[in-house]
Amino acid sequence: MLSRILLLTATAFLTGCAIRPLPENVSGVSTPVIVKQVRCETRQAVKDLALGWLTADENQENGRVDPRARAIGFEFLREQRPIQQFEPKLFQGHVRNVVETFFDTGVAYTFDLEMTEENNFNTEINLLKPFTTSNLTVGVKARADRSRKNERIFTLTDTFSGLLKLPNDYCSGASIGRSYSHLVPPNYIYPITGNIGVKNFMIDFINMTIFDKLGGPKDKPEGPPTLVDALEFQTVVSGSVAPKIVFTQVTPGLQVADASLTGEAIRTDLHKITMGLAVAGPGVRTIGQLRAFPYLSLISTHPTTHAEARAAEAVNQALTLKLFRTNVVITP
């Protein structure tokens, strides 16, 4: 009976072991799918921000978007035009400068996926001494601890324009013959397999590039605008089992009083994504024109004191934050 219990317990733990720990062991989502989901989230964010800005009512009212550009934006939003045809030359004037500045923005993703698996077994057998007047026991213990670790590191690069040109079925199961969408909601248990908040990262990058004169990296601040986020997610899954058998003494002599096995399995997944955005190509040449556009001062008053100027600046910043507000309402 004891051997059966030990065997069943060990089997339950062994089936959860992996010689090479990978994300799918716990989440069911493989590395290629994780990459695809992050790229698809980035692609969707580019579409939402570009079309939301073009079709927003206040942008036309304040002269930031002309009627023709807004109409083109609605054509893409309603899928009357394939998003793969979106490009700066469709527009003119200020709208073209905006689109051209960010159209070839570079995107880099560095994935650092670290998975550690531990399986620990502790066995204890207590032997009863052959003297009936004694309660002393002799204990025999054994321990077997195992640990495996795998770290997978790689980097991918994209551009906003390249993401828009991806085929529509890239982010759907049609590309792999399954009914599946790579546009997924947040996963608070295993974050790397869900939405990681790329859109807000892009909004900050765009606003800081235009309104806060975002510069290059620390080693070259005079370079093109660059922004990097380093995300870190950790998920720990653990479980234990401790079966024990107690024997009743029926014969004199040395015998087993009780026996137990403690099994513990711990899986620790530490995942890091370092994501960077940088203005590149023709966008570097149009930044100056973009930053000089009149929407940098959206209030008509002329402050006369330092306090009034600070208050006016705060109001102006609040107004400019609406510049790239996403608009997903489709007008019939």
Salt bridges, closest charged atoms under 4 A:
ASP48 OD2 - LYS199 NZ 2.89
ASP57 OD1 - ARG70 NH2 2.21
GLU58 OE2 - ARG325 NH2 2.85
GLU75 OE1 - ARG81 NE 2.61
GLU87 OE2 - LYS89 NZ 3.86
GLU114 OE2 - LYS149 NZ 3.53
GLU117 OE2 - ARG148 NH2 3.01
GLU117 OE1 - ARG267 NH1 3.13
ASP145 OD2 - ARG143 NE 2.54
ASP158 OD1 - ARG39 NH2 2.65
ASP269 OD1 - ARG267 NE 2.47
